[in-house]
Amino acid sequence: MRAVIDTLSRNRSLARLLGAFLASSLVEYGEWITLLVYAYHRGGASEAGPVAIAQLLPCLALGPMIIAHANRFGIVRLSVSSFAGGAALLACCGIMILVGAPAALVYAGAIVYSVTTTISRPLHYVLMPMVVKRPDELAAANVATAWSKGLGAVAGPALAGLMISIHGPGLACVVPALLACATPLLGRVRWRRCRGPSPGPERRPEQARRHTRHPNEIRQKRSSMVRFLAAYDKPNDPEAFDRHYREVHIPLAKKLPGLRRYTVSRNMAPTRDREAYYLIAELDWDNMTDLQHAFQTPEGRATGDDVANLAPKDKVRTMVYELEDVLD
């Protein structure tokens, strides 16, 4: 535990992101219990059951649709907006309960609140690899995220139960809403943008040494490398695709362990009847073992999951192959 805390303390943006996730987990689990208790007091299990289902169904329908267009709105901006909207909706639910507003309005506010949590949770997993500076920070962040979910599942309902015992479900909504007000401030993190390679041998000594090797040595190394290739068809919204690829996907892929080379090809011209690909990405590793290991790490899983945000399965083709230099 101490090693995880020490690692996270060195990255302020990551610590803030995890703080927002912890607070939102406490509030989310507490709100779930509070609304069920409120519905049960009004109409018993026959009312509490439909309320629980009503909070889940819109999340399943609307959450993925909103996340799919997150790159148009901005990852951080959408995350902060979902936190702020959730805090406001929860406060409104508490006030409506306290003043005796119609239950239908309370339930409607709770349903929309559930949608905001459905948005903020996956964005947390997208943002984590974008704010880490080293692989050990990402591992520590995954551990801390699991801790936050467990603590939220226990402490959130306990806090809700305490508030309900003091002044009913209304207070149990208003108090967590005050805690949720901190999440937009904590979630406004600055992530590391992708930058091109630094020019000059004085800043990239390994790059300089690579160019001073004997040609036969370079050829021998290249012949043992393997390549992962991803070819994307033309997207429906090229501008949104380019923005997401540049601002989200490239920073994720650059953190893949053991990655030796990463190139992107654009403006392809077809030589046969088939329409040219819109973009081709080529990523090289020293050997197949390193490539397979890279995609099994948290960084690799995050990169692979992000492909779904770029294109559906039928619009992207991937393959892995070995490289062989046949020039004498």
N, C-alpha and C positions, 0 to 999 in steps of 0.2 A: 504494500500500500504506500509506503513512504517513497519508494522509487517512482511510482506512478505520479504522486503528488509533486515530487521534485521535478520530474520531467515536464509536467504541465505548467508549473510555476514559471518556467523559462519562456513560455510563449503566451503573451498576454491575450492575443486574439483568440487562441484556442481555449484558454481558461474562461474567457467571457462567453464563448459559444457554448461551452459545456455548462456554465452557470445558467444560461438561458434555457438550456434543455432540461436541467434539473428542476428549475422553477416551474416550467411548463408541465413537466411530468407530475409534480406535486399537485398542481392546480387541476390538471386533466382528470386524474384518478379521483380527486376529491369531488369535482363537479359531477362525475358519473354517479357516485354514491348519493350525493345531495339530491339530484333530480329524481333518482329512484325512490328515495325516502319521501320526497315531496309528492310524487305520484301515488305512492302506496298509501300515504295518509289521506289522500283525496278519494281514491277509488279502489284501494286494495290491489291485489295481484293482477286483476283484470285490466287495470289502468297502467300499472307499472310496466307490465310486459310489452304492450304496444309502444310505450314511450321509449323503452330500451331499443326496440327494433327501429323505431323512427329516427333515432340518433345515428344508427349504423348505416341504413340504406343510402341516404344522401351522400355519406362519406365515400361509400364504395362507388357511387356513380360520378360524383363531381370531383372528388379529390384527384384521381388520375388524369382527368381532362385538364384540370388547372395546372398540375405539375408538368404535363406535356408541353405547355406553352410558357414555362417558367423563364426560358431564355429570352423571350420577347420582353418580359417585364423586368428582368434582372433578378438573379438568384438572391442576393442579399436584400434587395428591395422587397421582393415577394415574401421572404422570410420575416422581415421586420413588420411588414403590413399584416401578415397573418397573426403575429404575436399581439400587435396593437389592437387589431380587430377582435381577437379572442378576449382580451382584457375588457374591452368596452362592452362586448356582448354579455360576458359573465356578470359584470356590474349591473347591466340593465336587467338581467334575469333576477338578481338579488333584490333590486329596488322594486321590481314588479311584484315579487312575492311579498315583500314587506308592506306594500300599499294595497295588497289584495287585488291585483289586476287579474283579468281572466286567465285561466290556466293555459288556454290555447296560445296566448302571446308568450308565456313563459316557455312552453314547449318549443315554439318556433325559434325563439332566441337560443335555446339549448341546442337545437338541431344545427343552426348556422354556426354556433360555437364549435361543435364537433367537426364541422368541415374545416374550420381554421386549423384545428390540431392535426387533421389529416394532411394538410398542406405543409405545416412547419416540421413535422417529423422527418419525412424523406429529404427535405431540404437540408436538415442538419447533417445527414449522412453525405450529402453532396458537398457541403461546405467544409467538412472536416479535412479531407485530403488537400483542399485548396488553401488552408491556413497553416498546415504543418510545415516545418522546415526540415525535419529529419524523419526517417522511417520509425525510429523509436517513439517519436511523439504521436504518430498515428496509432501505434499499438497501445500506447497509454490512453489515448483518446477513446479507443474502442472499449477498453476496460472501464474507464470512467463513465462512458455512456451506459454500459450494462449496470454499473452501480447506481446510476441515476434512475434508471427504469425500475430497479428493485426497490430503491428508497421511496420513489414516488408511489409505487403500488402499496407500500405499507404506511408511510407517513401521511400521504394525501388523504386516504379515507379516515385515518385517525384524527387529523385536523378537522375534517368535515364533521365527524361524530362529535367532537368537542364543541364546535360552533353550533351544531344542531341542538345539543343539550342545553346551551346557554340561551339561544333566542331563535331556534328553528332554522329551516332551510334558507331563509332570506339572508341571515347573517353568514351562513356557511357559503353563500355565493359572493357576498360583498367583500369579506376578508380575503379569500383567495384572489379576488379580482385586483385588490391592492398589491398583492405579491406579483401578480401577472403584469402589472404596470412596469415592472423592472425588466421584463423580457425584451421589449423592443430596444431598450438602451444597451442591454448586454449583447443582443444579437446583431447589432450594427458593427460588424467586424470588417476589417480590411484584409482581403486575401491577396496572395502573391500572383501577379500577372506573369504570363509567359514572356520571356525575353529571348532574343536571339543570342547566338554565341558571341562572346566577347572577342573582338579582333585583337590580333597581336600576340606573338609568342610570350611576351612578358606577363600577360594575364592568363594564358592558357598553356602552361609549359608542356603538358602531356600532348596537346595538339601540335605543338612545335616539334616535339621529339618524334611524333608519328610521321611527320613529313620529312624528317631527316634520315629515316631508316632506308635500308637498301631496298630497291623495288622487289627483289625476290622475297624478302622477309614480309613485306606488305602483302604480296600476292598469296603467300602461304597462309597468312592469317585470314585473309578474306575468304579463301576457299573453304575454310572450316566453319564459317558463320552460317546462321540460319536466319530466315526472314519471315516476319508476319506481315501479311498484306491485307489491307481492307480497301475495297473499291465501292464507292458510293454512287448510286444513280442520281440524276438531277433531282433535287428536292423541290417540294411545292413552293417553299419560301426560301430562296437562296440566301437572301440577306440575313434571315434569322438563323439559318444553318451555319453560315460563315461566322456569325457573331458567337454562337454557342461553341463552335469548334475552336475558335481562336481564344475565347475567354474562359472556357470551362474544360473542354476535352483535352487540349494540348497540355495545360498545366497538370492535369491528372496523369496523362500518359508519360510525361517527362519524369515522373516519380517512380516509374516501373524499375524494380531492381535489376541491375545488370544490363540495362539498355545501352547499346553502343552507338547506335545511329538512328535518327528519326527524320524522315523526309516526307514532304507532302507535294504531290504533283497536281497541277491544275491546268485548265485550258487545253484539255486533250482534243485531238482531231482524229476522227475515225478513219481507218484505212479500209474498212469493209462496210457492209450495209448496216451493222449494228450501231445504235446511237452511242456516242462516247460517254465514258463515265464522267461524272462531275468532279470527283476528287478521289485520288488514290493516296493512301498513307502506307509507308513502308517502315517497319521497325526491325532493327537487326540486333541479334544476340550472338555471343561467342559460340554457343552450342544449344542443342535442343533441350538439354536439362535446365539450363539457365532460363530459357524462354518459358518452359512449362512452370518452373518455380515462380517466375515473375507474375504469371496470371493466377497463381494460387494464393498470392499475398493479398492483404487488404487493399493495397494500391491497385493490384491487378483486378480484383473484383469490382472496385469502384470504377475503374476505367471501362471494364466490360459492361457494367450496368448502365453506364452513361451512353453507350451506343444506342440504346433504345430511345434516348432523348433526341438523337440525331436523325434516325431513320428507322422505319419498320423493317422487319426481317427480310422482306422480299425486295428491299431497296438497297441492301448492302451485301456484299460477297466477301468472304474472308478465306484465306488459305495460308498454310505454313510450308516452307520449302527450304532446301539447302542451297547455298551459293557455291558456285564453282567458277573460278577464273580460268578461262581457256586460252588467254593470250600468252604467247611465248615471251 
